[in-house]
């Protein structure tokens, strides 16, 4: 008998969503480029559901030069005008210009000798924090750590990175394990 795995209750029946939840969400990421990409995608989510971004994720990689900050930082108004028309992404000019600004800020940190991964992971002392939420209702939308991250990112020139976006980012990149205790991933990601 094939018994259905129990997942966090925010996951729909969409196979893409299930795969993301089971194999990516909450898995620690330390690679600078992958962290940059996730910050861009989380910023794109603002005001929308994650599945909306997830279904367009490949579009973001295609449209934004594989989310390479070195290339994105050079985008001019003409390039931004082209991107705004591309249906493969969320066509929100503010989020698109924020992506360019964020690439420039990412490179500025590098220029200052600051490792992006270390910069972000400092807010959880460099290691994943395990939470023990029994239900989705208990999971916060922000924490003092996400508040501090948002403040530091904004000070460094990043956009679309408020505390709620930062907390969602922290969950996605495994800085916090917010799989609920009834989810099979809670135990596998401990």
Secondary structure by P-SEA (a helix, b strand, c coil): cbbbbbccccccccaaaaaaaacccccccccaaaaaaaaaaaaaaccccaaaaaaaaaaaaaaaccccaaaaaaccaaaaaaaaacccccccaaaaaaaaaaaaaaaaaaaacccaaaaaacccccbbbbbbcccccccccccaaaaaaaaaaaaaccccccaaaaaaaaaaaccccccccccccccccc
